[in-house]
């Protein structure tokens, strides 16, 4: 990142400041001495710093800097550029971008230019692991503790079943427990006896046999899936490997490291970037919807489409309307029993009701300091739920404390803090004098967020834990329905004694007989499972037990959950209370609970009791867990443990003891509930550091699968002409050094005549490839069978497939046809053809094409082929009543001119049939929003507006699009 142009001094060079004895430089917006800066939301300050630093007079102008500085007046009005510090790609959206760069290298090499000069201008991280496909798997419930993920050993002798969930200390018989035989040859020892010791030391690898507790060979399913991935994606992976070696500014994260948002959060996050002695805030745009998670760490970022990310890679800023910023003020103290998930869902509910679609949300207030870094990233990740663009948590001491446990050295942390304080991007949430001005403020009182459970029959019926005892009694009284069981008054005190393992117990209405701690819905935030583990530890230390007839289980949602529970030392305490790791997969939620002891079932039936199940999953309809368990409640993992110890849901935790020790001492829930400070400290000290250490190890070591892939060692990619996955696109055909003379559109035919609300789903191919489609015909001609078609997403690197898939939606409403389908009319012949076949015939005849459309053309989520496809079909212009703003930019970026009917006009009002031929004169000196004349072969003419918003748009169009513009700058 250069401080100044080699020709002209940077317009804001006066703002350059230094750190570390002058060795580190930075642009300091505070030196503007403008009182408006201190009032800006911190997220807007990030936009301002980027505009100042990147001000070049072309992409970013001084006017843009002033507009951002004047945010209070310009919000929702001014369009401003934003140049993020980096781009984040997952493999599906990353491959077309990298294919385009590889093709650009070919194009400049033909002109005698060093192809090594073609590199992304913006640092780019490409994560390969996002879309690995599962071809082989085992039963839904896996037997083995497998922190590394994947399946357990080959169950060749029968389907997998749940591991017995009773530890030896809880009674002799395994009442209803089942076990399966081991994989033949997986380990050499005979199965351990049911009363044998349980091994708690669970490493991330290797996989342990669930019965022998000995290392077994690599899971057969994992090997098979890897083989399938290698065969199916060999060409793509070889190409990615070549990219990692050939391109500068590209960091390829290999398979088996993690999904894109996980790697971004846990490894790539930098808070500040340092390049060529210049320090500036980290920021990112990514092609994954979870990109917003990064805002929880004070890093501004959001999701964009593939074509927008490619434009940023090539040096073009993101264009956005200065957003309104909603200040979300958090006040009050968090209830001791309230978990992180309670807080996240509570805040999400408030923001969803506030109507903040398309706005920035920025958190402030004294309550923010109570949230850990994982809490904040989870809230930021929920942006799609309340339709905000970002949920930004400015950097503070909690952020710095979090990064101490990651890959940050003390020196880097000190530099980070010094810089962020110098540019006023560091917050002290307890100091109201630092609060900026916001478009509006929403206040949320954290003390109002109390813990809830849901039930007894439906997940939407929430009950405050403090009201649980009274609510259950009312359910007994109510008529049978969504909540009621209609138990008569005289039978509500029924108590049924029974014997279990030689000891007498009693069941009543509300007795808990199933307690399942499940983490599948809590994986993103370790604190909830950790709270449950610390609660179990304190309960055991206090002498509390869970009655042995209660069917308890622990089903981590992933191996990493088991790993961090073990690392933090709480797993043995779970086990002592009966919560054994039963495996990975859907279990209790889907009714896969081991049978209850017969004595328990008989007692329930004898007393017609409303027995209860408590679980931390997401499904609990009546009778789903067990047909004799009528009341089922969803609860957080620590509350599942609490109710299991209590043995009943009919308890007031504030007034009644959780249990009584063997010495007769009463223990209340408040006595053993871990504090938020204790949970956060354990989380930071053991879990976060362990996760980062593991991730760093995998990043540095790589894996055999990736390391053994061969790739060419050359500056240009050696395209395999037989490949159906990777192909050099024709975007650079006939590329000249000189800017071409604008070519008017003469006698064009309409390829399609469309109505309103044509979305990117209609335009850009996605999903499976239909067997009767043009893309399928192409793949069949390459001697592939339908089973080998794969998907459009997997073949994004092949323009031959993607062009044929453009407008291939079965829901496309083309007025030429009169019914939905991917067909159009070839006007000269009158034939009905696939859209690609018609376009191909027009191109062979040298006929240019346009598209006629109604309102909101190109609405919907962004897709990278939404403009590339029409360009390769030969479309020169789209004439519509209105365009989705982002898609309009995409068309310009590919050299297609977006033309808008004048207000009040459309194809119908102008009496266009679509079968005319259209001509549009393009002057040599185009200007933004210029009106042009369209003439038809029927003698009609009408005015349209060329939707070039800026001189930059005009420049890109005249070059034939952004790709050709960038290539031509190197010639």
Phi, psi and omega in degrees: 000107183282144178285331184212153174296145179295344183258321190230141179294143179299132184298342179241030180299336180293345181269358183292130179233174184227157174227165175053058177059031176087358182282339179243129179248156177201155173275124183251098181300337180297336180284356172295339182057036181254120183298342179293334184297317182292343180266350182289141168304149185294331177294325177288328176297326176295317177299320181295314180300318180296321179293319178296312184294325185260012182294109183237001180081354180241287176292315182235126184247163178299330177298324178294318178301315181293325179295318179292319178298328179265036186307320183304324182268332188262352183302139181070008179239300188283139171270128181229153177271151174223120178257100181292161182287335182202167178240139179243121181241138164264167195298321183297315180275342181283328187293318178296325178295316181288327175297319178298319179293322178295320178293325177296325176298319176300316185296316181286330179296326179294339178263011177081014180265144179299115181296339179294350177283343180275108179212156173301138177279335178254130179308134188230129174252128181240118183257121187280336193281004192291330193232033178295141187253142179263120178255329181237138175207169179256200177297158183302322180261116181269150183277318197268144168295115187226077184299342180279355183087179179085187184265164176283185182296161185298117180269067187290343184261010178151168181292153179288145176228170185290146177285145177308135187255017177247121175287157182302330184289352187256016179129156188286308188278154181265022177004088175088355182290154180227159177213154180249163178284156181280165175296135180298121178082001182292320174212163193265343185278153172291158181303143178290149179288154181303332181268005183289170182292151178254128182274124183257345182284097183252113179271166177296327172213157358275177176290139179255141172295133186292341182252322180272339185056038175241151177300140176241171181292166181303137184304135181299321182296320179297319179297316180296317179296322178295319179297317179296318178298318181296316181289316184289322188245020183304314182296317180296317182291323175297321179294316178299320180296318177298317179302319183296333180265325190277323188262139168277157178069014178238125177245112180263119177269117189289172178298162175071021175255316178160166177290162191302314183289328178294313181294321179299316184286319191263345186226319188274342183297132184236343184065312172230149176250147174231121181219125179052042177077008181248131178252141181201164184293141172289143175203160188205144162243141184222161182264022179237141184294340180275005180303328182298341179306329186293339179295340178293344179255014180078021179248116183288129180189152177207171183274143176225172177280169182299320183287329176290319179295323178295322178297320178295319177303324183274004174104359181272134179287161170284136177259128179216150173284131180309118188278156164289144179241117179269120176277122179257104184269120179259125180230173176082169180255144183284132176305134183305327182272356182279127181268171178299322180294321175303317182292314181301312182291326178295314178295319179300318179298315180299315184290326178296324181282345185278346179067067186242029183303131176078004182257161168278143171244133179231129184269141176207178180103160185296337181289337183298324183297342179278348183268133177284169177300316175299324175301313184294317180293328177293318177297316180297328180290342182275006181313314180301334181290328179242014168064022173279155176287313176217157169236102194260128174248104180303153181297137175214193183295329177295319178298313181298318179298322179297315184287346173296334182268003184251223185260023181264130173281163179298322180296318180292322179296319179295320178294317178303310184293319180298316181293311183298326177287325181295324182260010177060045173248011178252133186248144162247102188295339181280349183259102183294342180293342179272353184295128177279182175265140182239164176298321175201163181235132173247125180258130179238123180269112183295333180291343179281349182270098182259156179291142180236158163238166180235133179155190011270359184233334185231144181293338182277352180269094185271143180228126176296138182302324180296338181255006189300314183300311182293322181295320180295321177297320179293328177294325177295325183282326187292156176296156181300124182186212183297330180236336190274156178235348176053061175262128183296154185304317185291342181259358184287343179258013181303136179227124184244115177281153177202160178258135175222119180054042175082005181233145183271136176227173179227142175243142175227178172299131180095355179296136178275125178241346175228130177221113185236118173269115184235133185250009185300330180263007184232017186292329187291342183225106185296340190299327184291313177293324179294321176301317178297319180294317178293325176297316178299318179299312180294325179294315179297316180295332178276354178091015180274153179224164172255133181302135190292344180278348180286128182281096182260152178199157177230114181241091177297143181287340178205165178298330180296328178296313177301320181300312184282334173294322179289318181298322181280354174084013184262348185300318179299329180287323171306312184298320181295334176271001178099358181270082179275149174292116182265345180140194186233121180142179181286126183231267185300321182304323184260015176087010180273054179262136176300149183303143175289154175306142183302322181297324178292314180299316180297320181294320178298316181290321182299318182264004185048049188275146172270087178280160189235148168242143178231128182214158181253032177267214182227008177221138183200037183299156186306130178078359184288320181288317181196139188293342179262003179252104189273331182250125181226134184237137170272132182214164176292156181309316180294328178289330174300314178298317182297313180292328177296318178294317180294327179082001181205154173269349180274063182221141173260105187298335181285326188254337187244146179290148177290324180190174179236130181286170179297339177272359178090012181273131179280134179239123179265159181300322181296338180288333186241357181289124182290142179287159178298324179296320179294317180296313182295322180294316178296320180299313181290318187285327185245309188287306184300312181296324179293317179297316182292322178297317179295317182293318178300319180298317180291324178295317185283323183279328187070201176213159184301321180305313181281316185297332183273357179285126177276144176214153181294149178251082184209158180285331176247148184277130178280091184299138175265112188295339180273354184293141175250005178250318185238121180214143180287121182284165185262026181295338187250016180295139179058035177287124180251159178291322184276149175294123183291154175290133180305131180259117176294158178270116185242125173053049179278148172262155174276119177289322182219148176237099191251163179261213181277161171058042172283116187263171177295336175295326178288327188272311191258135183290142177206159176077203185286160182262114182297142187293337182260007185279167177296324178295322178295319178299321179296314182291324176297325178292341177267012177068036173259148175270160178307327178295338183263004183297326187062215184232168174300322180300317181291336184254026179296342179274004180242107182294335178296321177285314187290325177293319179292336179274349181294131185061029180265013181291136178288349180261006181293126179259098180257119184294342175293333187260319179090000177210157182296144176153159183275048182239160173211173180262124171276102193301315182300322183262343183078008182275148173266120186228164167302149182303317181295318182296321178294314180298319180297320179293319177300316182295321178295332178271000178073028182259121176290161185232151171229171173233134174260135183211170180261228184271152173058043178293130177085021178285165181106184182290152184285145175225143187290336181262009185290338175246330179297318182299306177302323179300315181285342173283349179098013180285126180262333183206152171239124178253115185221163176290322176200159183236147166293133189306313183293320181293326177303317178295323180295318178298314179299320180295342177253008176083019176257131184271123175275118181247129183248130174304149175295157183305132179088354180249154172200182184299323181289315181295332178271002178056048177268133177271342184088347182266359175289170169257142188242139176231136179229118178278122179254111182290158180292336182246070178293150176224158181303138176057033179283142176273136180236160181256131175253129177245143180248163179291349178268007177089001178275155172215148179208157181268145173226161177254125175282116188275061168266112185283331185223168174298329178298318177300316179299317181298314179299315181298316181296332177278353183091018179116168184297318183299314181290328177297312181296317179298320183291332178293343180266350184275000000 
